[in-house]
Structures are given as C-alpha cells and as structure tokens.
Amino acid sequence: MEGKISHSGLLARSPEGHAARGMQIKGNEDLWVEIQANTFRNWVNEHLPKDLRVLDLSQDLCTGVRLCALVEALRGKPIKPSWNKRPVNQHHYLENVTCALKAVMWTS
C-alpha cells in the first residue's frame, strides 16, 4: 500500500519540474503530486547505489537505511556516529532517521 503524499504547496519551484510545466494544476492535483513524487524518487535513485534503489518513497525510506545512504552520498562522507545498516525494529529505524537528520543539520 502506497503512502499518501500531501498536496500542500502545489507550485513548481524549480526549472527541473518541466514535466508539469504548462499543466493546469487545479483539478489535476493527484497527477501533479504523482509527477513530483516520481521526479524526487528518480533523483534519489540517481544518488543511491543500485542495490538500494527506492521504488516506494513512503515504504523504502521508513527504516532510515536508504535515507542514511542518500545523506552519505550527498555529503561524500560517512555519517558519524555510524548508523544501523540492518535495522530489525522500530527503535533502530528511528535511530537511523535521527542520524540522517542530524548529519544534514550539521552539514548546513
């Protein structure tokens, strides 16, 4: 089951959003959100190793494994402290997501 993606902020914010250029958004919100989600998923997959490809954003990022790998790829260095590459429970998932978010905050 695919997670629901919010429709808030239905405004293309970059030239990369050319797939929706000229599209009448009103009445096509679901299509627009799907285009944006697919664009983001493709961007994420460009930066992740092949064995960590994302198919469903809401499911594949929830353990924090792909999120940590993405942050490391974008930063060009490992996240410290190390994250759990084989999480088995919700506690591990939360630790991974927290590590990724802290790494992004410290990089900014």
C-alpha positions in Angstrom: 0.0 0.0 0.0 1.5 3.3 -1.1 1.5 6.2 1.4 -0.5 9.3 0.8 1.6 12.3 -0.3 0.4 15.8 0.7 -1.0 18.2 -1.9 0.2 21.2 0.0 2.3 23.7 -1.9 1.3 22.8 -5.4 3.7 25.1 -7.1 6.6 24.1 -9.2 9.6 25.6 -7.5 12.4 24.8 -9.9 13.1 24.6 -13.7 13.6 20.9 -13.2 9.9 20.5 -12.7 9.4 20.7 -16.5 7.2 17.7 -16.6 4.4 19.8 -15.1 5.2 23.0 -17.0 2.1 24.5 -18.5 -0.1 22.0 -16.8 -3.3 23.3 -15.2 -2.9 22.1 -11.7 -6.4 22.8 -10.5 -8.3 19.6 -10.8 -5.2 17.6 -11.5 -3.7 17.7 -8.1 -3.2 13.9 -7.8 -1.4 13.8 -11.1 0.8 16.7 -10.2 1.7 15.1 -6.8 2.5 11.8 -8.6 4.8 13.6 -11.1 6.6 15.4 -8.3 6.9 12.1 -6.3 8.3 10.3 -9.3 10.7 13.1 -10.0 12.0 13.0 -6.5 12.2 9.2 -6.4 14.3 9.3 -9.7 16.6 11.9 -8.2 17.1 9.9 -5.0 17.9 6.8 -7.2 20.5 8.7 -9.1 22.4 9.2 -5.9 21.9 5.7 -4.3 23.8 2.5 -5.1 21.8 0.2 -7.4 21.1 -2.3 -4.5 19.4 0.4 -2.5 17.1 1.8 -5.2 13.8 3.3 -4.0 10.5 2.1 -5.5 8.0 3.4 -3.0 9.1 6.6 -1.1 6.8 6.0 1.9 7.9 2.4 2.4 11.6 2.4 1.3 12.7 5.4 3.4 11.0 4.3 6.7 13.9 2.2 8.0 16.3 5.0 7.6 18.8 2.8 5.7 18.3 4.4 2.3 18.0 7.8 3.9 21.3 7.5 5.6 22.9 6.1 2.4 21.5 9.1 0.5 22.8 11.6 3.0 26.3 9.9 2.9 26.3 10.0 -0.9 25.3 13.7 -1.0 27.8 14.7 1.7 30.6 12.5 0.3 31.5 11.1 3.7 30.1 8.6 6.2 27.7 9.7 8.9 29.2 9.7 12.4 28.1 8.0 14.7 27.6 5.0 12.5 24.0 4.0 11.6 22.4 0.6 11.6 22.7 -1.0 8.2 20.4 -3.9 9.2 17.7 -2.5 11.4 15.3 -5.0 12.8 12.8 -2.9 14.8 11.2 0.5 15.1 13.9 1.7 17.6 16.6 1.1 15.0 14.5 2.8 12.3 14.2 5.9 14.5 17.9 5.9 15.3 18.7 5.8 11.6 16.4 8.6 10.6 17.7 10.7 13.5 21.3 10.1 12.4 20.5 11.2 8.9 18.7 14.3 10.0 21.5 15.3 12.4 24.0 14.8 9.7 22.0 17.1 7.4 21.8 19.7 10.2 25.5 19.6 11.0 26.3 19.9 7.3 24.2 23.1 6.8 
